[in-house]
Amino acid sequence: MKKALILTMTLMISACATSYKTDGFTGGYSETRLDENVFTVSFKGNAMTSRERAADFTLMRSAELALENDYQYFVIIDKQSYTKISTYVSPVTSNTTTTANTTGSAYVSGNYVSGNATTSANSTTTTSGGNVTTSEKPRETNTIVCFKEKPQNTFSYNARFIYNEIAKKYDIEQKY
């Protein structure tokens, strides 16, 4: 019963796609600084999050991180996308009900009694559970190098433009 309650609460909490926020119980973004201008940015989505949303939020956090550190451009030097697959099998429970009936008859003749009795039993077993639920949770990671000036001879992202466009797409309040 306790496991069912926890599962129900978890499903209620995670019924919506992961929002743009720091990593928590239902997912979000995180980052690690690898050098002064180099970061690894990750986003973990829940089972209701699309791959597109996970990729967008990873890109948005990359842009936001560049801007927070006074950089205007960034280059993605490594990108990883994968899906975490989780499987849950509900517990199997069995309930057996047995009913017994005894019927009898007696014959009386003077001081003499004779009779017979018949017993019958019915047994019913009900089994439930064993349902398999699979969820797919998108994961994205970018390793970025940030620049104050637009780098020459390589593709780079304009951090402010990327941040604002993705914020508009998902109706997120723009900071920049």
Secondary structure, DSSP 8 states (H G I E B T S, - for coil): -HHHHHHHHHHHHTTS---SSBSBTTBEEEEEEEETTEEEEEEE--TT--HHHHHHHHHHHHHHHHHHTT--EEEEEEEEEEEEEEEEE---EEEEEEEEEEEEEEEEETTEEEEEEEEEEEEEEEEE---EEEEEEEEEEEEEEEESS--TTS--EEHHHHHHHHHHHTT-----
